[in-house]
């Protein structure tokens, strides 16, 4: 099981499944005096910001469209100049907002790679058909991701590794797993 090349997490302030917009960053502070902003990437490939020509800022839920007038990296952090944002005061008002792109603009992934926002909401079951819950969140780890699985009020962590995750069916919204003995019970 490999990580996504685009989005590592689905921010909770965006609808997760079938969202029209997908978060690629979060504005963290102003940069300079002419309305530039520093962006925390929510992607495994921050260089994708160099390709942005337009983005939508959320909130509002439908997004507020801006042209990307310029973009550069400062010490590895994307700095973006957006249309209609001309002063530091304008930029300060954007801090905390998500930088999003249309779902249709998300880059396709190779086989066996999945975006976190696509996994959230998928049913998790064993190969024998036992319901284990639903993927509630994807946590990024140093070696592999951990999926938070929720069933009722109970939550447990599932390592997203090939030895455990047998099949991901995004169209069917189902993940088939073979957890090692005791994993599900230990987190009970």
BELRAHU-V664988 format. One record per residue. RES is the residue in one letter. OMEGA is omega as a letter, one per 30 degrees, with the letter a starting at -180 (999 if undefined). BURIAL is + if it has 16 or more other ideal C-beta (glycine too) atoms within 10 Angstrom, else -. Layout:
# BELRAHU-V664988
RES,OMEGA,BURIAL / RES,OMEGA,BURIAL
This chain:
# BELRAHU-V664988
X,l,+ / X,a,- / X,l,+ / X,l,+ / X,a,+ / X,a,+ / X,l,+ / X,a,+ / X,l,+ / X,l,+ / X,a,+ / X,a,- / X,l,- / X,l,+ / X,a,- / X,a,+ / X,l,- / X,l,- / X,l,+ / X,a,- / X,a,+ / X,a,+ / X,l,+ / X,l,+ / X,l,+ / X,l,+ / X,a,+ / X,l,- / X,l,- / X,l,+ / X,l,+ / X,a,- / X,a,- / X,l,- / X,l,+ / X,l,+ / X,l,+ / X,a,+ / X,l,+ / X,a,- / X,l,+ / X,a,+ / X,l,+ / X,a,- / X,a,- / X,l,+ / X,l,- / X,l,+ / X,l,+ / X,l,- / X,a,- / X,l,+ / X,l,- / X,l,- / X,l,+ / X,l,+ / X,a,+ / X,g,+ / X,g,- / X,a,- / X,a,- / X,l,- / X,l,+ / X,a,- / X,l,- / X,l,+ / X,l,- / X,a,+ / X,l,- / X,a,- / X,l,+ / X,l,- / X,l,- / X,a,- / X,l,- / X,a,- / X,l,+ / X,l,+ / X,a,+ / X,l,+ / X,a,+ / X,l,+ / X,l,- / X,l,- / X,a,+ / X,a,- / X,l,- / X,l,- / X,l,- / X,a,- / X,l,+ / X,a,- / X,a,- / X,a,+ / X,l,- / X,a,- / X,l,+ / X,l,+ / X,a,+ / X,l,+ / X,l,+ / X,l,- / X,a,- / X,a,- / X,l,+ / X,a,+ / X,l,- / X,a,- / X,l,- / X,l,- / X,l,- / X,l,- / X,a,- / X,l,+ / X,l,+ / X,a,+ / X,l,+ / X,a,+ / X,a,+ / X,a,+ / X,l,- / X,l,+ / X,l,+ / X,l,+ / X,l,- / X,l,- / X,l,- / X,l,- / X,l,- / X,l,- / X,l,- / X,l,+ / X,a,+ / X,l,+ / X,a,+ / X,a,+ / X,l,+ / X,l,+ / X,a,- / X,l,- / X,a,- / X,a,- / X,l,- / X,l,+ / X,l,+ / X,l,+ / X,l,+ / X,a,+ / X,a,+ / X,l,- / X,a,- / X,l,- / X,a,- / X,l,- / X,l,- / X,a,+ / X,l,- / X,l,+ / X,a,+ / X,l,+ / X,a,- / X,l,- / X,a,- / X,a,+ / X,a,+ / X,a,- / X,l,- / X,l,+ / X,a,- / X,l,- / X,l,- / X,l,- / X,a,- / X,l,- / X,l,+ / X,a,+ / X,l,+ / X,a,- / X,l,+ / X,a,- / X,l,- / X,a,- / X,a,+ / X,a,+ / X,a,- / X,a,- / X,a,- / X,999,-
